[in-house]
Amino acid sequence: MNSFVECSIAMQNFLMILLEICLILELILFLLRITCFSGKKKVITVMTVFAVSFVLMVSLMNEHRYSIGESAYQPMLQDYPVTILTAGIVALTFYLCRAIWKERYQYNHSLSYWSVNEAVDDVPCGVCFSDSLGRIVLCNTKMQELCRMMTGAYLQDYDTLRKAMDNEIVSEGLIRLSSDSNVFYLPDDSVWMFQEYRLQEPDCAGYLQTVAVNVSEIYYNSEKIRANNEKLEILNHKLEEMYEKIGDKIREQETLAMKMQVHDNFGRSLLSIRRILERKENQDKMDKQLSALKHLVYILTGSAVESMEKLYEDTIKHAEELGISVQISGNFPLYPSYRVLADRAIRECVTNCARHAHGNVVFVKIDKYANEYNIRITNDGDAPEKNAEEGGGLSALRKAAESMNCIMQISFVPEFCLILKMPLTERMRLDGTCTDSRRSEDHAEVF
C-alpha cells in the first residue's frame, strides 16, 4: 500500500488542509468547553487531541517537503498507509463537528452562568445580588443604569447604592417620594421602587437580593385618580349646597303660594260674612262661612285638622310613610299653640331624620315642670357631619318658637338633639291670666 510520501501532491495538500481544519475545530471546541465550564476531563481530552493533531501536522509537513525534493528532510511515516491516515483524519473531522454541535446543544438547553446572566439582563426590572461584605455578585444592565442615574457612576459595590437609597448621596433630579418605602423619582421622569430581600436558602446565606421595579404607570395613574377625586369632592360639595338651596327655595315658594291663597280665601270669607250680616241672610250660609274661616285659621296656625288628637295622628302617619317610627313619652302641652309648635318640631325632625340622618326612630320626650314644658327630640340615625348648621326648616321653626316667647336649643355633637322650652307663666299671661281649669278646658274646646 502507498504511504503518504508516495501519493500525489494534490492528495497530500488535501490531507494537510483537512488536518488544519481539524486543528481549528479543536481550538473552537476547547474554547466552548472552557466558557461552558464542561469540566476538567473534557478540557484535558480536547487538549490531548489538539497536541496529537499538531504533532501529526508537523509530520505531514515533513513528509511533504521530502516529496517536493528537499533533501534536508527525511520521511517518517513510510510504514503507515495513506488510506489509514486519510480515514483517521476524516474520522477526527466528523468527531470534532459532532462534539462542537453537542456542546452548543447543551449550552442552549441547559442552565449555565452565562445563560443566567443573559436572562437577568433581559428582565425589565433591575436586579442585583451582593454578599455580606457588599461585593457585587451579579448585577444586570438595568440596575447599572439606575445606579448611574442615582449616583452618577456605575455600581461597583452595594454600599454606594444603599447610601443613595438612604439619601446620603444627593443627586440632581433624584426625589424620594415615600419616607416609608424606597420609591424614587429619577431624572428621566420615571418612578422606581427598590426592595431588598435576604436569601434564606442555606447555600445562599448572607447574600442580599435587591430588585428595582418600574412603578411609573401606577404612580402617574394614582396621581390622576387623586386629582379627579379632589375635583369630585369639590363638585359634590357644591351639589349638596345647591340641593340645600333648591330645597329651601322650593319650601319658601310653596309657603308663599299657600299664604297668598289662604290670604285671598280669608278675605273672601270675611267679605261673605259681612254681606250675610248686612243682608241678614240664612244662618246656614253664616255657618258655612264660619266653618271655612275656622279651617283657614287652622292652616295659619300650622294644622290642617281641628282635633289635637287627629293632629298628632296625622304627624305619626306622615312619619310612617317615610319609614320612621315616632316614640313619644310624656303628655303634650295643654295649650293648642304649644301643641301646634310641638307638632311642627316633630314633623321637622322626622323630615331631617329621613333626609340627613337616615334613621328609623324619632324619640320625643315631654316633661312638665313648675314653670315650663321641656320637649326633647332625638333620633337613632347617623351623627351629623362636622360643622353642621341649621337649615331653612330649623331656622323657620326657631323663628316660630321665638315668636311665642319659647326657647329652642339645638346641638349636633355627639348627636342631633332639639330642645323646646315653653314657659307656662308667660303663656298664661298672654292668654289673659287664665288660672282655673275650667278656663283651660274652654280654651282647649275653642281649638
Secondary structure, DSSP 8 states (H G I E B T S, - for coil): --BTTTS-HHHHHHHHHHHHHHHHHHHHHHHHHHHTT--HHHHHHHHHHHHHHHHHHHHHHHHHHHHTT-TT---S-TTSBHHHHHHHHHHHHHHHHHHHHHHHHHHHTS--HHHHHHHHHHSSSEEEEE-TT-BEEEE-HHHHHHHHHHHSS--SBHHHHHHHHTT-S--TT-EE--SSSEEEE-TTS-EEEEEEEE--SGGGTT-EEEEEEE-HHHHHHHHHHHHHHHHHHHHHHHHHHHHHHHHHHHHHHHHHHHHHHHHHHHHHHHHHHHHHHHHT--HHHHHHHHHHHHHHHHHHTT-S-SSHHHHHHHHHHHHHHTT-EEEEES---SSHHHHHHHHHHHHHHHHHIIIII--SEEEEEEEE-SSEEEEEEEESS----TT----HHHHHHHHHHHHTT-EEEEE-SSS-EEEEEEEHHHHHHHTTS--SHHHHHHHHHH-
